[in-house]
Amino acid sequence: EAGVAQSPRYKIIEKRQSVAFWCNPISGHATLYWYQQILGQGPKLLIQFQNNGVVDDSQLPKDRFSAERLKGVDSTLKIQPAKLEDSAVYLCASSLARSGLAGVHEQFFGPGTRLTVL
Amino acid sequence: AQKITQTQPGMFVQEKEAVTLDCTYDTSDPSYGLFWYKQPSSGEMIFLIYQGSYDQQNATEGRYSLNFQKARKSANLVISASQLGDSAMYFCAMRNSGGGADGLTFGKGTHLIIQP
């Protein structure tokens, strides 16, 4: 079974530029998450999708970040304009279970996109 | 709001020894799930073990066990017979709840180094 795919793996941009990341979850996984992991910290949830609907985007900086999951499969995360503090690894994860169910329902993570903003 | 605290930034352990990684949590929800993930230097997050708040027994998965003390709000990870390949960052996480939102809240992590 193929894992969560992300691209690009690395991206270097200058501040005020825009950037987009792509994620393809594990086939059949209904729930998709984007996390931001700043160096030396644990991942922080940015947004959660259930199929193509947003379940939680309370920690997404909506003035510059946007995300979509058209057709309930692939997802893109965009930053426009980027700031220095956006330098981080952006992790995509997916889960088979519908959101809100009890039980393990582990999240499978992709390899991440390392963003450097100069 | 949910919070995870990992107080050990780094640990050095001799190979084959057991190691305990500390994790305390704070939540007002009666139902929650606790996870441990391993992140090697390559960057991928690897799921290790899960404990549900209503589980009667501590979770075990091979060399990994979770010492769950609900009254103390702690969920320490125990790795038995450590191996060189266990060297990595370890994150404790709690599953959020409410309205179907179940993203994870992570601690800051513990950098574990296994020495030969």
Interface residues (C-beta under 8 A of the other chain):
Chain A: T31 Y33 Y35 G40 Q41 G42 P43 K44 L45 Q48 Q50 V55 D56 S58 V89 L91 A93 S95 R98 S99 G100 A102 G103 V104 H105 E106 Q107 F108 F109 G110 P111 G112 R114
Chain B: I4 S31 G33 F35 Y37 S42 G43 E44 M45 F47 Y50 G52 F91 A93 N96 S97 G99 G100 A101 D102 G103 L104 T105 F106 G107 K108 G109
